[in-house]
Amino acid sequence: MNQQELFECFKSLAQEARELYLDSQIPVIDSPSTNSLHFIQHHVAPNKPVLIKNATRHWPALSKWTNDYLRERIGDTEVTVAVTPNGYADAALNDRFMLPHEEKMTFARFLDIIEGKVDAPGIYYVQKQNSNLTDEFSLLLTDVDLEFP
């Protein structure tokens, strides 16, 4: 299959998805007014996207999470850091699907790198598909709600 044929397949798939179950616009809901059952029935179960506004505005993390606070609270915690040459991860490059290189380091060292205090080649970032917050950053859980209102 050449690139044009592949493009046409994805274009057709996108069209079919819109016709079958996607709305013409992504709905916007205000978190405090969202009923859990309604949210599950109308968004989670049918696997439909939704934009949730104001879901985190009451979190202490919004005012607490400065680099200094994070360094003090979790600076000695070893975390998984993704490193790529260009910042693109989980992406196609030429004819291959690329994953980021992962390194373990203290969060303080990660902050030193992103603050430019340490010279390190590549783009460094913290990400995990199944949540760094509950795994490697569990000391910060008191600054967030695990459930939305």
C-alpha positions as a Markdown table, in Angstrom:
| # | Residue | x | y | z |
|---|---|---|---|---|
| 1 | Met | 0.0 | 0.0 | 0.0 |
| 2 | Asn | 1.5 | 3.3 | -1.0 |
| 3 | Gln | 1.2 | 6.6 | 1.0 |
| 4 | Gln | -1.7 | 7.9 | -1.0 |
| 5 | Glu | -3.7 | 4.7 | -0.6 |
| 6 | Leu | -3.0 | 4.8 | 3.2 |
| 7 | Phe | -4.1 | 8.5 | 3.3 |
| 8 | Glu | -7.3 | 7.6 | 1.6 |
| 9 | Cys | -8.0 | 4.7 | 4.0 |
| 10 | Phe | -7.6 | 7.0 | 7.0 |
| 11 | Lys | -9.7 | 9.7 | 5.4 |
| 12 | Ser | -12.5 | 7.1 | 4.8 |
| 13 | Leu | -12.1 | 5.8 | 8.4 |
| 14 | Ala | -12.5 | 9.3 | 9.8 |
| 15 | Gln | -15.6 | 9.9 | 7.7 |
| 16 | Glu | -17.2 | 6.7 | 8.8 |
| 17 | Ala | -16.4 | 7.5 | 12.4 |
| 18 | Arg | -18.1 | 10.9 | 12.1 |
| 19 | Glu | -21.1 | 9.3 | 10.4 |
| 20 | Leu | -21.4 | 6.5 | 13.0 |
| 21 | Tyr | -20.9 | 8.1 | 16.3 |
| 22 | Leu | -19.1 | 11.4 | 16.4 |
| 23 | Asp | -20.9 | 14.7 | 16.8 |
| 24 | Ser | -20.1 | 17.6 | 14.5 |
| 25 | Gln | -18.7 | 19.5 | 17.5 |
| 26 | Ile | -17.1 | 18.3 | 20.7 |
| 27 | Pro | -19.4 | 19.1 | 23.6 |
| 28 | Val | -18.2 | 21.3 | 26.4 |
| 29 | Ile | -19.3 | 20.6 | 30.0 |
| 30 | Asp | -18.7 | 22.5 | 33.2 |
| 31 | Ser | -17.2 | 20.1 | 35.8 |
| 32 | Pro | -19.1 | 21.1 | 38.9 |
| 33 | Ser | -22.4 | 20.7 | 37.1 |
| 34 | Thr | -21.6 | 17.3 | 35.6 |
| 35 | Asn | -23.6 | 14.3 | 36.9 |
| 36 | Ser | -21.3 | 11.2 | 37.0 |
| 37 | Leu | -23.9 | 8.8 | 35.6 |
| 38 | His | -24.7 | 11.2 | 32.7 |
| 39 | Phe | -21.0 | 11.6 | 32.0 |
| 40 | Ile | -20.5 | 7.8 | 31.8 |
| 41 | Gln | -23.6 | 7.3 | 29.7 |
| 42 | His | -23.0 | 10.1 | 27.2 |
| 43 | His | -19.2 | 10.2 | 27.0 |
| 44 | Val | -17.3 | 7.3 | 28.5 |
| 45 | Ala | -19.5 | 4.4 | 27.4 |
| 46 | Pro | -19.9 | 5.5 | 23.8 |
| 47 | Asn | -16.2 | 6.6 | 23.7 |
| 48 | Lys | -17.0 | 10.2 | 22.7 |
| 49 | Pro | -14.7 | 13.1 | 23.3 |
| 50 | Val | -15.7 | 15.9 | 25.6 |
| 51 | Leu | -14.0 | 19.1 | 26.8 |
| 52 | Ile | -14.3 | 19.5 | 30.6 |
| 53 | Lys | -14.0 | 23.0 | 31.9 |
| 54 | Asn | -13.2 | 24.1 | 35.5 |
| 55 | Ala | -12.5 | 20.6 | 36.7 |
| 56 | Thr | -9.3 | 21.5 | 38.5 |
| 57 | Arg | -9.7 | 25.1 | 39.4 |
| 58 | His | -10.1 | 24.2 | 43.1 |
| 59 | Trp | -6.9 | 22.1 | 43.3 |
| 60 | Pro | -4.2 | 23.4 | 45.7 |
| 61 | Ala | -1.7 | 22.2 | 43.0 |
| 62 | Leu | -2.5 | 25.3 | 40.9 |
| 63 | Ser | -0.9 | 27.6 | 43.4 |
| 64 | Lys | 1.5 | 25.2 | 45.1 |
| 65 | Trp | 3.3 | 23.5 | 42.1 |
| 66 | Thr | 6.3 | 25.8 | 41.5 |
| 67 | Asn | 9.7 | 24.3 | 40.7 |
| 68 | Asp | 10.9 | 25.2 | 44.2 |
| 69 | Tyr | 7.9 | 23.4 | 45.8 |
| 70 | Leu | 8.3 | 20.4 | 43.6 |
| 71 | Arg | 12.1 | 20.2 | 44.3 |
| 72 | Glu | 11.4 | 20.4 | 48.1 |
| 73 | Arg | 8.6 | 17.9 | 48.1 |
| 74 | Ile | 9.7 | 15.3 | 45.5 |
| 75 | Gly | 13.3 | 16.3 | 44.5 |
| 76 | Asp | 14.8 | 13.1 | 45.9 |
| 77 | Thr | 12.2 | 10.9 | 44.2 |
| 78 | Glu | 13.4 | 8.7 | 41.4 |
| 79 | Val | 11.3 | 9.3 | 38.3 |
| 80 | Thr | 11.1 | 8.0 | 34.7 |
| 81 | Val | 12.1 | 10.7 | 32.3 |
| 82 | Ala | 11.6 | 10.4 | 28.5 |
| 83 | Val | 14.3 | 11.7 | 26.3 |
| 84 | Thr | 14.1 | 12.4 | 22.5 |
| 85 | Pro | 16.3 | 14.3 | 20.2 |
| 86 | Asn | 13.5 | 16.5 | 18.9 |
| 87 | Gly | 10.6 | 16.3 | 21.5 |
| 88 | Tyr | 8.6 | 13.9 | 19.3 |
| 89 | Ala | 7.8 | 10.6 | 20.9 |
| 90 | Asp | 5.4 | 7.8 | 20.1 |
| 91 | Ala | 5.6 | 9.1 | 16.6 |
| 92 | Ala | 6.3 | 7.9 | 13.1 |
| 93 | Leu | 9.8 | 8.7 | 11.7 |
| 94 | Asn | 10.5 | 7.7 | 8.2 |
| 95 | Asp | 9.1 | 4.2 | 8.0 |
| 96 | Arg | 9.4 | 3.4 | 11.7 |
| 97 | Phe | 7.4 | 4.1 | 14.9 |
| 98 | Met | 9.7 | 5.6 | 17.5 |
| 99 | Leu | 9.4 | 5.5 | 21.2 |
| 100 | Pro | 11.3 | 7.8 | 23.5 |
| 101 | His | 14.4 | 6.7 | 25.4 |
| 102 | Glu | 13.6 | 6.5 | 29.1 |
| 103 | Glu | 16.0 | 7.2 | 31.9 |
| 104 | Lys | 15.6 | 7.1 | 35.7 |
| 105 | Met | 16.8 | 10.1 | 37.6 |
| 106 | Thr | 15.8 | 12.2 | 40.6 |
| 107 | Phe | 13.2 | 14.8 | 40.0 |
| 108 | Ala | 15.7 | 17.4 | 41.2 |
| 109 | Arg | 18.1 | 16.4 | 38.4 |
| 110 | Phe | 15.2 | 16.6 | 35.9 |
| 111 | Leu | 14.4 | 20.1 | 37.1 |
| 112 | Asp | 18.1 | 21.0 | 36.8 |
| 113 | Ile | 18.0 | 19.9 | 33.2 |
| 114 | Ile | 14.8 | 21.7 | 32.2 |
| 115 | Glu | 15.9 | 24.8 | 34.0 |
| 116 | Gly | 19.1 | 24.8 | 32.1 |
| 117 | Lys | 21.4 | 24.4 | 35.1 |
| 118 | Val | 22.8 | 21.2 | 33.6 |
| 119 | Asp | 23.8 | 20.7 | 30.0 |
| 120 | Ala | 22.1 | 17.6 | 28.7 |
| 121 | Pro | 21.5 | 16.8 | 25.0 |
| 122 | Gly | 17.9 | 16.1 | 23.9 |
| 123 | Ile | 14.4 | 17.1 | 25.0 |
| 124 | Tyr | 13.6 | 15.8 | 28.5 |
| 125 | Tyr | 10.0 | 15.4 | 29.7 |
| 126 | Val | 8.0 | 13.3 | 32.3 |
| 127 | Gln | 5.2 | 11.3 | 30.9 |
| 128 | Lys | 3.6 | 7.9 | 31.4 |
| 129 | Gln | 0.4 | 6.7 | 29.7 |
| 130 | Asn | -0.8 | 5.2 | 33.0 |
| 131 | Ser | -0.2 | 8.1 | 35.3 |
| 132 | Asn | 3.1 | 9.3 | 36.8 |
| 133 | Leu | 0.9 | 11.1 | 39.4 |
| 134 | Thr | -0.3 | 8.0 | 41.2 |
| 135 | Asp | 2.9 | 6.0 | 40.7 |
| 136 | Glu | 6.0 | 8.1 | 40.9 |
| 137 | Phe | 4.5 | 11.3 | 42.2 |
| 138 | Ser | 2.3 | 9.9 | 44.9 |
| 139 | Leu | 3.6 | 12.4 | 47.4 |
| 140 | Leu | 1.8 | 15.1 | 45.4 |
| 141 | Leu | -1.6 | 13.4 | 45.6 |
| 142 | Thr | -2.7 | 15.6 | 48.5 |
| 143 | Asp | -2.5 | 18.6 | 46.1 |
| 144 | Val | -5.2 | 17.2 | 43.7 |
| 145 | Asp | -8.5 | 15.4 | 43.8 |
| 146 | Leu | -8.5 | 12.0 | 42.3 |
| 147 | Glu | -12.1 | 12.3 | 41.3 |
| 148 | Phe | -13.9 | 15.1 | 39.6 |
| 149 | Pro | -16.9 | 16.7 | 41.3 |
